[in-house]
Amino acid sequence: MTVHGTGPVGSPRLAGRTALVLGGGHGSPENGTDGAVGAVDTLATVDTVGIGFATATTFARHGAATVVVDRDADAAARTVEEIRRCGGTGHGVVADATDPDQVGAAVAETLRLTGRLDVVHNNVGVTCLGGPEELTLDQWRATLAVNLDSVFLSAQKTIPHLLRHGGAIVNVSSTASIRWTGYPYPAYAAAKAAVNQLTRSLAVQYADRGIRVNAILAGLIDTPLVYRQLAGGRTVADVRAERAALSPTGAMGSPYDIAHAALFLASDEAAYITGTLLPVDGGLHVRAA
Ligand SMILES: NC(=O)c1ccc[n+]([C@@H]2O[C@H](COP(=O)([O-])OP(=O)(O)OC[C@H]3O[C@@H](n4cnc5c(N)ncnc54)[C@H](O)[C@@H]3O)[C@@H](O)[C@H]2O)c1
């Protein structure tokens, strides 16, 4: 039996590991290219980070050589800069997570840079407001591509390497995959529900070959995406108040709430946990049941 957690006080939990964070860039509320109507006053009033940034920097703080993949080169560079500023090991790779060749190249670059792969964190995601009467088929397909194809392609390109000595995949899903959370975005909800079952299916398929696959169902989290994609031209204060009122705790969660759950699922402390869908949502999924 392997005994975990017996190192000296302060032992980093991912020492000697390589973590690949897809969608790990540090975006801003302004720089989205998704065409959604953002908040009217983001530039002056929002100071938050994405879940990918929070997770990549947390993994690096816990000793992982961390490869940050993002389609936005500046966003990836900002995360890597923060990792290095804190004394960690970080590398940036530009790739579109919906493109098989680019995902394959990003994985190959990870192996070239660090020589191994242990943890894969699939953070890429996009919301798209509107139902069947409002969305075009192209918008529906694009939403599925970013949220679901990205997880499939990541699994396809990384599992052959994870099989060498085992590893952990953490997928970022949403409370919206199992509940109505107040937003009319069925394409997003359906894509994330598919991510859940992809997670569970892969978990069982690879359970006896050393790969664990889990998902986090994130609730109402204070990230740039919220002000870029869900504001619909309202003020930041209005968006914050609305989301706080929706949460049982009376406040949005921090991206670091998700990052710490991801760190646990990625670490050996979760060695016997696979196929789990872990809500990190301040109880939102219970109240909306
Ligand atoms: N913010 C929330 O309240 C919330 C709630 C539930 C789930 N989530 C999920 O958490 C994840 C992260 O969300 P966030 O709020 O931090 O978003 P974010 O927009 O701040 O971060 C997502 C990152 O992914 C990158 N990205 C987007 N499409 C890409 C692509 N095709 N290829 C490569 N990179 C791409 C973006 O450039 C950005 O850096 C998403 O999967 C989202 O669905 C967020």
The ligand as an SDF file (V2000), in Angstrom:
LIG
                    3D

 44 48  0  0  0  0  0  0  0  0999 V2000
  -17.4710   31.4930  -13.8910 N   0  0  0  0  0  0  0  0  0  0  0  0
  -18.4490   30.7140  -13.4630 C   0  0  0  0  0  0  0  0  0  0  0  0
  -19.3570   31.1240  -12.7110 O   0  0  0  0  0  0  0  0  0  0  0  0
  -18.4790   29.2770  -13.9000 C   0  0  0  0  0  0  0  0  0  0  0  0
  -19.4710   28.4510  -13.3720 C   0  0  0  0  0  0  0  0  0  0  0  0
  -19.5160   27.1220  -13.7370 C   0  0  0  0  0  0  0  0  0  0  0  0
  -18.5640   26.6240  -14.6050 C   0  0  0  0  0  0  0  0  0  0  0  0
  -17.6220   27.4390  -15.1170 N   0  0  0  0  0  0  0  0  0  0  0  0
  -16.6500   26.8450  -16.0400 C   0  0  0  0  0  0  0  0  0  0  0  0
  -15.3530   27.0990  -15.5930 O   0  0  0  0  0  0  0  0  0  0  0  0
  -14.4600   27.1220  -16.7070 C   0  0  0  0  0  0  0  0  0  0  0  0
  -13.6260   28.3730  -16.6700 C   0  0  0  0  0  0  0  0  0  0  0  0
  -14.4960   29.4830  -16.6580 O   0  0  0  0  0  0  0  0  0  0  0  0
  -13.9900   30.9350  -16.3310 P   0  0  0  0  0  0  0  0  0  0  0  0
  -15.1560   31.6320  -15.7820 O   0  0  0  0  0  0  0  0  0  0  0  0
  -12.7230   30.8920  -15.5640 O   0  0  0  0  0  0  0  0  0  0  0  0
  -13.7630   31.4400  -17.8270 O   0  0  0  0  0  0  0  0  0  0  0  0
  -12.6720   32.3920  -18.4760 P   0  0  0  0  0  0  0  0  0  0  0  0
  -13.2780   32.8530  -19.7600 O   0  0  0  0  0  0  0  0  0  0  0  0
  -12.2130   33.4020  -17.4900 O   0  0  0  0  0  0  0  0  0  0  0  0
  -11.4960   31.3950  -18.7690 O   0  0  0  0  0  0  0  0  0  0  0  0
  -11.5330   30.4640  -19.8160 C   0  0  0  0  0  0  0  0  0  0  0  0
  -10.1870   30.4670  -20.5300 C   0  0  0  0  0  0  0  0  0  0  0  0
  -10.2740   29.5280  -21.6110 O   0  0  0  0  0  0  0  0  0  0  0  0
   -9.7480   30.1250  -22.7710 C   0  0  0  0  0  0  0  0  0  0  0  0
  -10.3840   29.5330  -23.9290 N   0  0  0  0  0  0  0  0  0  0  0  0
  -11.6660   29.6720  -24.3250 C   0  0  0  0  0  0  0  0  0  0  0  0
  -11.9070   28.9640  -25.4280 N   0  0  0  0  0  0  0  0  0  0  0  0
  -10.7250   28.3530  -25.7480 C   0  0  0  0  0  0  0  0  0  0  0  0
  -10.3200   27.4590  -26.7740 C   0  0  0  0  0  0  0  0  0  0  0  0
  -11.1770   27.0700  -27.7270 N   0  0  0  0  0  0  0  0  0  0  0  0
   -9.0440   26.9950  -26.7700 N   0  0  0  0  0  0  0  0  0  0  0  0
   -8.1750   27.3950  -25.8230 C   0  0  0  0  0  0  0  0  0  0  0  0
   -8.5020   28.2410  -24.8160 N   0  0  0  0  0  0  0  0  0  0  0  0
   -9.7700   28.7030  -24.7840 C   0  0  0  0  0  0  0  0  0  0  0  0
  -10.0140   31.6120  -22.6470 C   0  0  0  0  0  0  0  0  0  0  0  0
   -9.1250   32.3770  -23.4280 O   0  0  0  0  0  0  0  0  0  0  0  0
   -9.8280   31.8350  -21.1450 C   0  0  0  0  0  0  0  0  0  0  0  0
   -8.4850   32.1570  -20.8400 O   0  0  0  0  0  0  0  0  0  0  0  0
  -15.3350   26.9980  -17.9510 C   0  0  0  0  0  0  0  0  0  0  0  0
  -15.3380   25.6490  -18.3820 O   0  0  0  0  0  0  0  0  0  0  0  0
  -16.7050   27.4050  -17.4450 C   0  0  0  0  0  0  0  0  0  0  0  0
  -17.7360   26.8460  -18.2060 O   0  0  0  0  0  0  0  0  0  0  0  0
  -17.5460   28.7590  -14.7890 C   0  0  0  0  0  0  0  0  0  0  0  0
  1  2  1  0
  2  3  2  0
  2  4  1  0
  4  5  1  0
  4 44  2  0
  5  6  2  0
  6  7  1  0
  7  8  2  0
  8  9  1  0
  8 44  1  0
  9 10  1  0
  9 42  1  0
 10 11  1  0
 11 12  1  0
 11 40  1  0
 12 13  1  0
 13 14  1  0
 14 15  2  0
 14 16  1  0
 14 17  1  0
 17 18  1  0
 18 19  2  0
 18 20  1  0
 18 21  1  0
 21 22  1  0
 22 23  1  0
 23 24  1  0
 23 38  1  0
 24 25  1  0
 25 26  1  0
 25 36  1  0
 26 27  1  0
 26 35  1  0
 27 28  2  0
 28 29  1  0
 29 30  1  0
 29 35  2  0
 30 31  1  0
 30 32  2  0
 32 33  1  0
 33 34  2  0
 34 35  1  0
 36 37  1  0
 36 38  1  0
 38 39  1  0
 40 41  1  0
 40 42  1  0
 42 43  1  0
M  CHG  2   8   1  16  -1
M  END
$$$$
